[in-house]
Amino acid sequence: MSADKNILKKMSDQELEKYIQPESRFVPEAIQYAYEILKERGRVLSSQEIERIQSLSVNNIQDKEINPNYIKASNLIYLSGALAITNIIWLHELLNSPSNIFIAFATLIFIFGIGYLISKGKSWVKYLLGGLFLLGLISLPEVITTIKTNLVLATFNIAQTILQAWVIILLFKIPKSN
């Protein structure tokens, strides 16, 4: 939703005052326009009002549009995390020591943390994920031998590998300007 500054310019000072009230429910852009118009008309802004308009400017910068590939990639990472949880449940007998439990939870936190960073549009994550993916490919022969002993586990691992490769492809398809 956006605001039209020309419409706000036609309003009286009293109407614009409603926009700049702290409990105002107007969109940030409309509030900023109201502040600007009132200032042009000679209204002196208090320090609290100046802080509020500056915080609106910072929030608008932070609310920039995120490329849809970031959202798709983060959802795929979350799906990979869900598969990791399924793996942990499938191999619950491996959670027999505190160190194994710690490693399992640290891995989950890391996976979901990567998903969160991707959803926020952090472009550097693609390099981290790409490097970790290449390191993970070292264990691919072990996954192939797991097919013979535990087909379900191998299927989950291969699915996670495919999802993570897809994420990396999506992230590298995002133009540099985003």
HELIX and SHEET records of a PDB file:
HELIX    1   1 LYS A    5  LYS A    9  1                                   5    
HELIX    2   2 ASP A   13  TYR A   19  1                                   7    
HELIX    3   3 PRO A   28  GLU A   40  1                                  13    
HELIX    4   4 SER A   47  GLN A   62  1                                  16    
HELIX    5   5 PRO A   68  TRP A   90  1                                  23    
HELIX    6   6 HIS A   92  LEU A   94  5                                   3    
HELIX    7   7 PRO A   98  SER A  119  1                                  22    
HELIX    8   8 VAL A  125  GLY A  136  1                                  12    
HELIX    9   9 LEU A  137  SER A  139  5                                   3    
HELIX   10  10 LEU A  140  THR A  149  1                                  10    
HELIX   11  11 LEU A  151  PHE A  172  1                                  22    
END                                                                             
